[in-house]
Amino acid sequence: MALRVLFFGTPAFATPTLARLFESAHQVVAVVTQPDRRRGRGQRVMPGAVKALASGRALPILQPERLRDESFLGAVRDLAPDVGVVAAYGRLLPQVLLDLPARGMLNVHASLLPRWRGAAPVHRAMIAGDAVTGVTIMRVVLALDAGPMVDRVSTAIDPRETSEALEARLADLGADLLAATLDRLAAGSLAAEPQDETLVTYAKRLERADSQVDWARPAVAVHNQIRGLHPWPLAAARLQGRRVMFHRSEVTSSAAGATAAPPGTIVRAGPDALDVATERDIVSIREVQLEGKKPVTVGALLNGWTILSGERFEA
């Protein structure tokens, strides 16, 4: 049985799931995505990634400002969806909307629930130093990411990858998992497992304030912050009065004499890294960005900026 699917999604994370649905036996009857917003450096009004993917197809693209608007709800009723699929839509769905698909709504969430409910699960998992994460398919309920789970898949977090790379991997895993889940739903009912409320953690939305690096922590924690905040808002600190944003780093054992250096001190400058003292071990900064400039390797940075050992990063 082919299901009539109403798809909700906005950013790039959602596009593999939508593309996988287009290839499946099921019919996407419409795409619901957030209104076009100002994006990028030029702050031009641009569509999200989901709208860009769906625009070349002969299907409705709905961009309601208000999800309780009767004209939008009426359009959804007229579509008569069997099931709704939500992948990083970015807004909580009201009960009146949840009730419309005949067989409910499913959400593709980038964590192993109940850990990391909320807006930034990939980034928070990486910043926290989690070794494993995954994707959970759950029933959508009125509470944030609290619905019963119908399936999930796990994957190890590579200690060298950024949140951007991990999110792309999870998007592909989630797309395949969702497609298989819909096939099971089409063939019958889905068993669901309630979440353990005692294990809940929340992944709050990223803010620019998350950028500030506290060097008085172990090097691995600083490294996790740097890769977890890539590509936005980027971990950052000030050096010689200039704001330096960090794109790529590594953790190395403390060099001789480095353990006595105050946290944030550059114990070696160049030729290809800035080695910075922390509470324990060294963070080797490999790629950086100055405000208004493009990302560069530390080697390229040092070609035009004199940085000496013994200087110190400030907040």
N, C-alpha and C positions, 0 to 999 in steps of 0.2 A: 504493500500500500504506500503510495506517495503522499507525503504530508505537505500541506500548505503552510509555509513558514513565513512569519513576519520577523524580519531581522532588525535588531537594534545595535548600532555600533557607530563609533566616530573615528578614532585614531588608527594608526598603522597596525597596532596589535590586533585589531579586529579583522583586518583584510584577509589573512589566510583562511579564517573561518568562513567568511562570505564567499571567497573564491572556491573553497571546498564544497560549499552548498550549491554553487552554480554547477559544479561537476557531478553532483549527486543525483539520485533518482527523485529527490524532493524538489518542490517548486517554491522558489522565493517569490512571494506575492507582492512584497513591498519592502523597502528599506527605510528605517527611521533613523535619522542622524541629527546631530545638533546643528543649529543654524551656522552659516558661514561666519567665521570670526577673523579678526585681524591677526596675522601670523607673520613670523620671521622678522628679519632686521628692518625691512621697509614697512612693516605693519600694514601690509595690503590685505584687503578682505579676500580670503581664500577658502575653498571648501576643505573639509577634512578628508583623510585618506579613504574612508569608506565611500563618501559621495563620489570622489574621483573614480573609484573602481566601478561603482554602480552606474555612473552617468551614461556609459555607452550602451546600456541595455534598455530594453523596452519594458520598464517596470516603474511604478510610482516611487518617488523619493520624497519622503515626508520629513519636514524640518520644523516641528512645532516649537513655538516659544513657551507655550504652556501645555503641559501634558493632560490637563483636565479640560482643555478647550473642547467644547461640544462638536465643533466641526472636525477636529482631529479624531475624537473618539468615534464619531459617526463614520468617518472614512475607514477606520479600523474595523468597525462592525461590518461595513459593506464588503470588506476583503475576506471575511469569514475565515480567519487563519485557524489551522488546527493547533499550532504551537508557536510560541514566541521564542526567539533565540537572542540572548543578550551577550555582547562581548565588548566590554569597555565603552559602553554608551556614555557614561559620565554623569548620569542623573538618576536619582531614585524614582522608581515607577510607582504611581499611586495605585491603590487597590482597585479602583474602577477600571484601570487599564489592565492590571494583572488578571482580572476576571474575564477578559474578552476572548483570548484564545481557548478553544474547546478543550485542549489537553494541557493547558498551563504554559508556563514559561520556564526555560532553562537558561542558566548563566554559565559562561566560560570564564572562570576566575583563575588568575595566575598565582596561585599558592596552594599549599596542602592545608585546606581548611580543617579545623577552625583557626589555624595560625595565619595571621596577616589578613584579616578582613580589612576592607577599605580601599583607598584610592591608589596607594603606591606599594603594592605587595612585593614586587620584584626588587625595588630599590631598598626597601626596609629589610628584606631577607638578607640582601648582600651586605648592607651596612652592619647588620647584627652578627655577621660572620656565619650564617647558616651554611651547613655543608650540603644540604639537600633541599630542594623545593619541588614544585610541580604544578599541575593544573587540576582543578576540581570542577566537575560539572554538577551543578546543584539546581534544585527547584528554587525559583525566585519567590520570596515572600516579602512582606512589607518592611521588615527589619533589614538592616544593612548586612548583606552577604551571610545571612543567618539560616537560609533554607536547608532542608535535608539534602544530603549528598547522594548522587546516583552513580557516579564513577569518578575515578581520578588516576593520574599517572605521575610518577615521580622521576626526577633527574638530579644527578649530582651537579653542584655548582663548581665550575672550574675556578680555582683561586686566582687565575690570571684574567678571566673575562670580565667585561664591564656589564652594568645593568642593561645597556642597550643591546649587547650581544645575547645576553641571557633572555631578555624579553622576546627577541626574535625567535629564539629556539622554542620558548614556551608557546608562542603564538602558533607555530607549526604543530607542536604536540597537541595543543588544544583544538586545533582545526580537525585533526584526525580523530581525536577522542569524541568530539561533538558529533561528527558524522556517524561514527559507530553507535553512539547513544541514540541518535534519531532513528537509525535503522532498527534498533531494539524497541524503541517506542512505537514505531510503525507496525512491528510484529506483535505487539502486546503491551503490557504495562511495564513500568520501571520500578524496581525495588529501590527504596530510598532509606538512607541511614541518617538519623538525627545527629547534629553536631554536638560534641561534648562542650558544654558551655564553660566548664572549668578550665579548658585549655585555650580559650579565646585570647588572641592578641590583635591589636589594631595597627594598620599601616596608614598613619596619617599622611595627608597630602604634603608633597615636598614644598618647601618655601626657601627663599633666598637665604634666610637665616641659618638653614642647615649647612650652608657652605663653609662657615667658619671652622677652621681646623684647630683642635686642641692637641698640641704636640705632646702634652704631658700624659699620654696614653701609650700603650704598647704600639710598636710599629705596625703590627698586623691590623689594629683597629683603625689607624690612620689610612692605611692602604685600602681597607674595606670601604671607608668613607669616600675615598677618591674614586674608586671604580663604581661604587654604588650611586654616586651623584653624576655619573657620566651618562648622557650628554648634557643634562641640566639638573640642578643649577650650577654644578661643578664645585668641588671643594676648592677653597681659596685661602690665601693669607697675603700679608703685605711685606714687601721687601724694598728697602730704600724708598719708602713712601709710595710704591707702586703696587697695585693689586695684581697678584699672580694667581691664575687659575690652573689647576692641575688636571691633566688628562690621563697620564699613564705613570704608574709607579711599580716598584718591586720592594720586597722586604729582604734585607740582608742582615747577617749577624753583626753585632757591634764590632767596629774596628778598634784597634788599640788606641786608647785614650778617648774614644768617643763616649764611653759610658759616663765620663766625668763632665761632659758638655751639657749645659742647660738644654732642656727640650726646645726644639725649634732652631737650634744652632746648625749652621751648615758646616759639617766637619770635613767635607771635600767638595770642591767646586770644579767639575769637569773631569775629563774632556766631554763625556757623554751623559753625565748625571749630576744632580745635586744631591749629595748624601746628607740627610738631615737627622739629627739626634732626636730620639723620643724617650719616653719613660723606660722603654726596653727595646733594644735593637735599633736598626737604621732603616728609614724609608729612603729609597733611591728614587728621586723624581726624574722621569725620563722624557716627558712631553708636557709642555705648558702653553699657556695663552695669556697674553696681556690684553687688557681691555681695549676694544676697538681693533684688535689684531687677529690674525689667523693662528691656529695652533701650530707650534713648531717643536722640534726636538730641542733638548737642552743644549746640545752641541751648537745648533744654529743660533739659539738665544745668546750664547756666550760669545759668538762672533761679533755681536753688536752691543753687549752690555757687560761691563766688568763686575763680576761677583766674586768675592773673596771668601776663603775659608775663615770661619770665625764670625761671619755675619749671621744675623738671626732673623728668622721670620717672626713677624708680629701678627696679632689678630686683626 
